[in-house]
Amino acid sequence: MKDRFNLYRFASPATFYPLAGKLIPVFWTLTAILGAIGLYISFFVAPTDAQQGEGYRIIFIHVPASWMSMFIYCIMAFWSLLGLTFHTRLSGMMSSALAPTGALFAFLSLWTGALWGKPMWGAWWVWDARLTSELILFFLYLGYMALHAAIDDPRRADRAGALLSLVGVVNVPIIYFSVKWWNTLHQGASVSLTKSPSMASTMLWGMLIMALAFWAYTLAVALMRARTIMLEREANTEWVKHLPDVKETA
């Protein structure tokens, strides 16, 4: 019974691979359900903003994407720290699997921010502290992936990428607190843990549900990518050779 609930055994790719295979359909289902509910609330239920009109609805994509771009990088840094500390193979695989999705959300944040900023500020881009630090985060994702691809040995690539992740994570609080530390055009935090929300409850719910949909999508895609990385790195191991789908293609 004790071994059954021992989470440490899932640090091995051989045990994590089948678990990930079972979780992927669950997270894809959650992505579809939460995404549909979130989009419906965001575009059909939430009221029109008194100042920005209908154009404000882009925040239901922009804000959750921004949250996810920061959160995924923090998770990458967490996996990197585990990998450097305990030398677990799974840690580097998960960091590598998360990076492309984090880069996607960082780009989505910048792109939707530009679409929102044009009518609000009169420009597609300004060198605002929040925008600039988010752009740096996007480059950190790209740098991580480029560094990882440039090193042939996967374990050395994992260690190099882990160091970059841990150094770069200092940028995340800079993004979050930039609107407090400097005079910026960007508005303050949309949601605060210490203050009551300043927006209609339907707006808040739409934003939070979209964030959950993005998180479910991240888990589904990252687990799929991690399984592919496992098969590539562990191709010569016995557990991979005995997988049913590998046997069929052999």
C-alpha positions as CSV (number, residue, x, y, z in Angstrom):
1,M,0.0,0.0,0.0
2,K,2.9,2.4,0.8
3,D,4.5,1.8,-2.6
4,R,1.2,2.4,-4.3
5,F,1.0,5.9,-3.1
6,N,4.7,6.7,-3.3
7,L,5.0,9.7,-5.6
8,Y,8.7,9.4,-6.0
9,R,8.3,6.3,-8.2
10,F,6.8,8.6,-10.9
11,A,10.1,10.4,-11.2
12,S,11.1,7.4,-13.4
13,P,10.1,7.8,-17.1
14,A,9.1,4.1,-17.1
15,T,6.3,4.8,-14.5
16,F,5.5,8.4,-15.5
17,Y,4.9,7.5,-19.2
18,P,1.8,5.3,-18.7
19,L,0.5,7.8,-16.1
20,A,0.8,10.7,-18.6
21,G,-1.0,8.6,-21.2
22,K,-4.0,8.3,-18.9
23,L,-4.0,12.0,-17.9
24,I,-3.8,13.4,-21.4
25,P,-7.4,12.7,-22.5
26,V,-8.6,14.1,-19.2
27,F,-6.8,17.4,-19.7
28,W,-7.9,17.6,-23.3
29,T,-11.5,17.2,-22.2
30,L,-11.1,19.9,-19.5
31,T,-9.6,22.2,-22.1
32,A,-12.6,21.8,-24.4
33,I,-15.2,22.2,-21.7
34,L,-13.5,25.1,-19.8
35,G,-12.6,26.8,-23.1
36,A,-16.2,26.7,-24.3
37,I,-17.6,28.0,-21.0
38,G,-14.9,30.7,-20.7
39,L,-15.4,32.0,-24.3
40,Y,-19.2,32.0,-23.9
41,I,-19.0,34.0,-20.7
42,S,-16.3,36.3,-22.1
43,F,-18.0,37.2,-25.4
44,F,-21.7,36.7,-24.7
45,V,-22.4,37.1,-21.0
46,A,-19.8,39.7,-19.7
47,P,-21.1,43.3,-20.0
48,T,-19.7,45.9,-22.3
49,D,-17.0,48.1,-20.6
50,A,-18.2,51.6,-20.1
51,Q,-14.9,53.2,-21.2
52,Q,-13.4,50.7,-23.7
53,G,-16.5,49.3,-25.3
54,E,-16.4,45.9,-26.9
55,G,-12.7,46.1,-27.6
56,Y,-11.8,45.3,-24.0
57,R,-12.9,41.7,-24.5
58,I,-9.4,40.8,-25.7
59,I,-8.4,40.8,-22.0
60,F,-10.1,37.4,-21.7
61,I,-7.3,36.0,-23.9
62,H,-4.5,38.5,-23.0
63,V,-4.6,38.3,-19.2
64,P,-4.8,34.5,-18.9
65,A,-2.1,34.2,-21.5
66,S,0.1,36.6,-19.6
67,W,-0.5,34.7,-16.4
68,M,0.4,31.4,-18.0
69,S,3.5,32.7,-19.6
70,M,4.8,33.6,-16.1
71,F,3.5,30.6,-14.3
72,I,4.9,28.1,-16.9
73,Y,8.4,29.6,-16.5
74,C,8.1,29.3,-12.7
75,I,7.2,25.6,-13.2
76,M,10.2,25.2,-15.5
77,A,12.4,26.7,-12.9
78,F,11.0,24.3,-10.3
79,W,11.7,21.3,-12.5
80,S,15.1,22.7,-13.2
81,L,15.9,23.0,-9.5
82,L,14.7,19.4,-8.9
83,G,16.9,18.2,-11.8
84,L,20.0,20.0,-10.5
85,T,19.4,18.9,-6.9
86,F,18.3,15.2,-7.3
87,H,19.6,14.5,-10.9
88,T,16.2,13.2,-12.0
89,R,15.9,12.5,-15.7
90,L,12.2,13.4,-15.7
91,S,13.0,17.0,-14.6
92,G,14.8,18.0,-17.8
93,M,12.2,16.3,-19.9
94,M,9.4,18.2,-18.3
95,S,11.2,21.5,-18.6
96,S,11.9,20.9,-22.3
97,A,8.2,19.9,-22.8
98,L,6.9,23.0,-21.1
99,A,9.2,25.6,-22.9
100,P,7.4,25.7,-26.3
101,T,4.0,26.2,-24.7
102,G,5.4,28.9,-22.4
103,A,6.8,30.7,-25.5
104,L,3.4,30.4,-27.2
105,F,1.6,32.1,-24.3
106,A,4.3,34.8,-24.1
107,F,3.9,35.5,-27.8
108,L,0.1,35.5,-27.4
109,S,0.4,37.9,-24.5
110,L,2.5,40.3,-26.6
111,W,0.3,40.0,-29.7
112,T,-3.0,40.5,-27.9
113,G,-1.4,43.3,-25.9
114,A,-0.5,45.1,-29.1
115,L,-4.0,44.7,-30.4
116,W,-5.4,46.1,-27.2
117,G,-2.8,48.8,-26.9
118,K,-3.3,50.3,-30.4
119,P,-6.8,51.8,-29.7
120,M,-6.0,52.5,-26.0
121,W,-2.5,54.1,-26.4
122,G,-2.4,54.9,-30.1
123,A,0.6,52.7,-30.8
124,W,1.2,49.0,-31.4
125,W,4.2,49.0,-29.1
126,V,5.8,51.2,-26.5
127,W,8.9,50.5,-24.4
128,D,6.8,50.2,-21.3
129,A,8.3,48.3,-18.3
130,R,5.6,45.6,-18.3
131,L,5.8,45.1,-22.1
132,T,9.6,45.1,-22.2
133,S,9.9,42.6,-19.3
134,E,7.3,40.3,-21.0
135,L,9.3,40.5,-24.2
136,I,12.4,39.5,-22.3
137,L,10.5,36.5,-21.0
138,F,9.6,35.5,-24.5
139,F,13.3,35.7,-25.5
140,L,14.2,33.6,-22.4
141,Y,11.9,30.9,-23.7
142,L,13.5,31.1,-27.1
143,G,17.0,31.1,-25.6
144,Y,16.2,28.0,-23.5
145,M,15.0,26.1,-26.6
146,A,17.9,27.3,-28.7
147,L,20.5,26.3,-26.0
148,H,18.9,22.9,-25.5
149,A,18.9,22.2,-29.3
150,A,22.5,23.3,-29.6
151,I,23.9,20.7,-27.2
152,D,23.9,17.1,-28.5
153,D,24.1,15.4,-25.1
154,P,20.6,15.5,-23.5
155,R,21.9,15.5,-19.9
156,R,24.3,18.3,-20.5
157,A,21.6,20.2,-22.4
158,D,19.2,19.7,-19.4
159,R,21.8,21.1,-17.0
160,A,22.6,24.1,-19.2
161,G,18.9,24.8,-19.7
162,A,18.2,24.4,-15.9
163,L,20.8,27.1,-15.2
164,L,19.3,29.5,-17.7
165,S,15.8,28.8,-16.2
166,L,16.9,29.5,-12.7
167,V,18.7,32.7,-13.7
168,G,15.8,33.9,-15.8
169,V,13.1,33.3,-13.3
170,V,14.1,36.6,-11.6
171,N,12.3,38.3,-14.5
172,V,8.9,36.9,-13.4
173,P,8.5,39.2,-10.3
174,I,9.8,42.1,-12.4
175,I,7.0,41.5,-14.8
176,Y,4.4,41.3,-12.1
177,F,5.5,44.3,-10.0
178,S,6.6,46.5,-12.9
179,V,3.4,48.5,-12.8
180,K,4.1,49.3,-9.1
181,W,7.8,50.0,-9.3
182,W,7.8,52.3,-12.4
183,N,5.4,54.7,-14.0
184,T,3.9,52.7,-16.9
185,L,1.1,53.0,-19.4
186,H,0.0,49.5,-18.6
187,Q,-2.9,49.2,-16.2
188,G,-2.4,47.6,-12.8
189,A,-3.2,44.0,-11.9
190,S,-6.6,42.8,-13.1
191,V,-7.0,40.5,-10.1
192,S,-5.5,41.1,-6.6
193,L,-5.4,38.8,-3.6
194,T,-5.6,41.7,-1.2
195,K,-8.3,43.8,-2.8
196,S,-11.9,43.1,-4.0
197,P,-12.2,42.9,-7.7
198,S,-12.9,46.2,-9.5
199,M,-14.7,44.5,-12.4
200,A,-18.0,42.8,-12.8
201,S,-18.2,39.3,-11.4
202,T,-18.9,37.8,-14.9
203,M,-15.8,39.4,-16.3
204,L,-13.7,37.9,-13.4
205,W,-15.3,34.5,-13.9
206,G,-14.7,34.6,-17.6
207,M,-11.0,35.5,-17.1
208,L,-10.5,32.8,-14.4
209,I,-12.2,30.0,-16.4
210,M,-10.1,30.9,-19.5
211,A,-7.0,30.7,-17.3
212,L,-8.0,27.2,-16.2
213,A,-8.7,26.2,-19.8
214,F,-5.2,27.4,-20.8
215,W,-3.7,25.5,-17.8
216,A,-5.5,22.3,-18.9
217,Y,-4.2,22.8,-22.4
218,T,-0.7,23.3,-21.1
219,L,-0.8,20.0,-19.2
220,A,-2.2,18.1,-22.1
221,V,0.3,19.4,-24.6
222,A,3.3,19.2,-22.2
223,L,2.5,15.6,-21.3
224,M,2.2,14.6,-24.9
225,R,5.5,16.3,-25.7
226,A,7.1,14.7,-22.6
227,R,6.1,11.2,-23.7
228,T,7.7,11.8,-27.1
229,I,10.9,13.0,-25.4
230,M,10.9,9.9,-23.2
231,L,10.6,7.6,-26.2
232,E,13.5,9.4,-28.0
233,R,15.8,9.4,-25.0
234,E,14.9,6.0,-23.7
235,A,14.7,4.2,-27.0
236,N,17.2,1.5,-26.1
237,T,15.8,0.7,-22.7
238,E,13.8,-2.5,-22.0
239,W,10.7,-0.7,-20.8
240,V,10.4,1.2,-24.1
241,K,10.9,-1.9,-26.2
242,H,8.1,-3.7,-24.3
243,L,5.5,-0.9,-24.9
244,P,2.6,-2.2,-27.0
245,D,2.7,0.7,-29.6
246,V,6.5,0.3,-30.0
247,K,6.2,-3.5,-30.5
248,E,3.6,-2.9,-33.3
249,T,5.9,-0.6,-35.2
250,A,9.0,-2.7,-34.7
